[in-house]
């Protein structure tokens, strides 16, 4: 199950179906059957979380918080939480010249891959993660060139 929470200022600015589809596509691509949550928030919240958990006092586009715990009621693995800044996503889409929907899709794909254990701290990890993102974005109809730096 994918739990999507869109904070009130962004409720009518997000294509809920494309967010869910992006997350489901990553899970299917990786052959994973897990639960996760996606929260669409703002720069202030992402900055607060980034400062609190990573020590970086700046807003960012997406944060992933892996869980790996099993829900005692359903016995399903809970992969974790993804929080996306709608404001940062919109800014990046405009700057890059692609749609907000594709930017949000990229951030969901990126976040879910992090929940599944992928990282990009080392060059070899980055190459793997970027290749997976590219494959998944193409399957979702977004230009694979919208990868993060």
PyMOL commands that set and color helices and strands:
alter all, ss='L'
color gray80, all
select helices_A, chain A and resi 8-10+16-29+43-54+86-96+100-115+123-139
alter helices_A, ss='H'
color red, helices_A
select strands_A, chain A and resi 2-6+35-41+62-70+77-85
alter strands_A, ss='S'
color yellow, strands_A
deselect
rebuild
show_as cartoon
